[in-house]
Amino acid sequence: MASSVSVLLYSSDAGTRAQVRLAIGRSPASDVPPVSFVECATLPAVLLALDTGHIDACVLDGEAVPLGGMGVCWQIKNEVFQCPPVLLLIGRPQDAWLATWSHADAVATLPVEPMGFAAALASLLRAQR
């Protein structure tokens, strides 16, 4: 098992980033290595992190401003070679169809529900191994 996995966390809201970190804790599941977060609040920071670091998965906030996670997801899925899987946080369950448009690999709703969110992230990370 790898020593840790790197998860890019994009949100313009520090509170949302804190919810995600709290929901995951050290690891999303007992069979997944510990998580280290690469936190980004802007698109340029996301692109730089994807370009310069090894990222195992991305968590993108669909409610981020000025550029929401759905647009960021669409962009990185179309522009980043071997883009890591993306878990998209959406404000309403009815927005799941937009997540499909953006090529997200999984969705979770805001506010973050710890058990479901951790399970979704763990599934993406297991698939990467």
N, C-alpha and C positions, 0 to 999 in steps of 0.2 A: 504494500500500500504506500502511496506517495506520502511524503512528510506533511504536505498541506496542499490545498487547492486555492487558486486565486479567483475571486469573484469580483467583477467590476460592478459597482453600485452607483447608478446614475439617478440623481434627484436634485432639484433645486431647493428642496425643503429638507433642512437638517433634521426635522422631526420624523420625516418619512425614513430617512437613512437610519435614524436611531431605532425606529420600529423594526426595520429589516435586521439590523445587527442583533437586537434583543431577541427576535424570533428565532434566529439561527443559533445564537450562543456561540459555542466553540465549534460545533459541527451540526449539520441538519439531521444526521442519523448516525447510529453507532458504526455502520459499515462504510462511512464516508470520512475521508481525512479531515482534519481541522481546516477551517476556512480562514483565509486572510482576505480582507476587503480592500479593494482599490476604489476609493470614493471619488466621484466626479460630480460637479455641479453644472458643468457646461459641455456643449458638444465638442469644442476643441480639446478639452481634457479627456473626453471619451476616446476621440480619435487618436490622441497621443498615447494613451494607455494601451489601446489595441495595437498600435504600431510598434511600441517599444517594449512591452511586457508580455509575458505569457499569461493569458487569461483563459481560465477553464470554463467560465460561464458569465453571463451578464444578467443583472437585474435592472430593468429600466422602469422608471416611474412615468406612466402614461399621463399623469397630471402635472408633470414638471413644466416650468415656464422659463423662458419664452418658447422653448422647443420641447414638445411633449415626447415621451418615450416611444410612442408609436412611430413618429416621424424619424426618430433616431434609429429605431429598430429597422425600419424600411431601408434607411440609408446604409447602415452597416451591413445588413444582409445582402445588399446589392453591390457594395463597394469594398468590403474587407474580405480578402482571400482567406478561406477556411474560417469564416466567422464562427466564434463559439456560440453555443446555444443560448437563447434569450428567454428569460422569464419576464413577462410584462405585467406590471401592476396597473390595473384598470380601476376607474372610479365606480363603474356600475357593471353588473353582470351582462347587461344588454350591449355593452361595448365589446364583447368577445368577438363579434364578427369583424370589427376593426383590427383586432389583434391578428386575425387570420390574414387580412390585407397586408399587414406590416411584416408578415413572415415570422411572427413570434413562435417559439417552440412550446411555450406553456404560458398560462395566465393565472393570476391570483388577483383578488379584489382588495381594495383599500377600504378601511384600515386593514393592516396586515393581520390575518388570523394565524397565529403561530404554528399550529399543528399542520394545517393544510399547506401553508407556505413552505415550511421546512420539508414536507413530503415532496412537493413539486420541485424544489431546488435539488433535493437529494436524488430524485429521479433523473434530472438533467445531468448531474455530475456523475452518476453511475453510468449513464449512456456514453459519456465522454471517455471512460476508462476502457 
